[in-house]
Amino acid sequence: MTNMNSSLNPNLQPENFRTSFLFFALYFFEGAPMGLIWWTIPTLLSLQGFSVETITTLGASATLPWTLKFLLGPVVDRFIYTSRQHAWLIAFLQIGIGFGVLSLIFTPLDNPVILYGLLVMSFFSAVQDVVIDAWAISSVTSDSRGRINAAMQVGMLSGRWFFGAGLLLGLAYISLKIALVVLLTLIAFSIVFLFFWFKNKTETITIAQKKLSFKSFHFLTEKKFITLALIALTTGFALEAFTSVISPYLVDYGLNQKEVGLILSFNLICMLLGAIAGGLLSDYLGDLKTFLIATVLIALLVTTMGFPESFNINVFTAGVLIAYFGVGFFTSSSYAYFMNQSHGEMEASKFTFLMAITNLCEVIAAYSMGKMFSYFNDYKFGFLICMLISLIGFAILFTNNKVTSPKI
């Protein structure tokens, strides 16, 4: 893919509010399934007495489809080159997400079969992510990507709140099944909008690859890309370890369902602020410097939270909220960095490869954290080990900035 001049692209104008809102809304429907997978279901299982290892294994398994989404990048590069194609493909994928949600309505939480419904939701969400990111790369100029990434993260986190922390609060008044029916209804509205609003948007917004071959993926063997892959695999390790256990972590501190929902709600606000700050700072200070700052920040915050017994409830709550500001800051700045590094030929493939590696980091960190907690029966040692892995990523990013700064 090659980004086209925005004056030749009538479908999406990068700087306007509608473009930001579009990607906000699209990412909302990515965040909603993740709210269920990462917040609601783990909290409910933890309150029912399931172990940290069981919960992190379920979460890691449900996240596995995201590690395979790089396989779709080349297909998008080859065949998707108009706004209508992007929009309609996303609509079809949302139909798949809807089937996953539908299966959860009829499956009890303690039934192992629930994993299959989560996998269906996760798979179609992962594929949708590829298409949305490719659409953003093709339609948004480089000087606006920080702001668009901030809008995307705000959308993602909003979806996660409504069907994560917000749902935990709402379960005092409505059942989980009713909440899932509401999500199905919202998905239906989105599908109708995408089919009808973009039905006439047939102008080319990106140049499709004329041919796919093994030579098309030569970037996989380049030192620049290998370095970026190592950075993606390691820098977020502490973040992923912390977020993978946040629900049982809060329950183990002694919080009930309502208190967990409240803290996760405020976490969302802090993540939103962090995402906006990370996006804006990436545009102002530069994506590399901002990414370096974010990596150190989140690593130190997670390590500090490994000692919850040392804090009273007020200090503990403040620490969790500050850590989640760091999560948002890291996510937005790292996405801006990897998006800029991916620009050029086969840009969707490059970016989705890197995003798949960050998802692999998430799976490995979650699974490892569960095993370490089972072995040590404590969070601090797992957080410390994951912090060291993140700092290795920081060292690679810092010492190889001359390698990773040029676009691949």
Secondary structure as UniProt FT lines:
FT   HELIX           6..8
FT   TURN            14..15
FT   HELIX           17..35
FT   HELIX           36..40
FT   HELIX           41..47
FT   TURN            48..49
FT   HELIX           52..63
FT   HELIX           64..71
FT   HELIX           73..79
FT   HELIX           83..105
FT   TURN            109..110
FT   TURN            112..113
FT   HELIX           114..139
FT   HELIX           142..144
FT   HELIX           145..160
FT   HELIX           161..165
FT   HELIX           166..170
FT   TURN            171..173
FT   HELIX           176..197
FT   TURN            198..200
FT   HELIX           214..221
FT   HELIX           223..234
FT   TURN            235..236
FT   HELIX           237..244
FT   HELIX           246..253
FT   HELIX           257..285
FT   HELIX           287..304
FT   TURN            305..306
FT   HELIX           308..310
FT   HELIX           313..341
FT   TURN            345..346
FT   HELIX           347..376
FT   HELIX           380..399
FT   HELIX           401..404
//
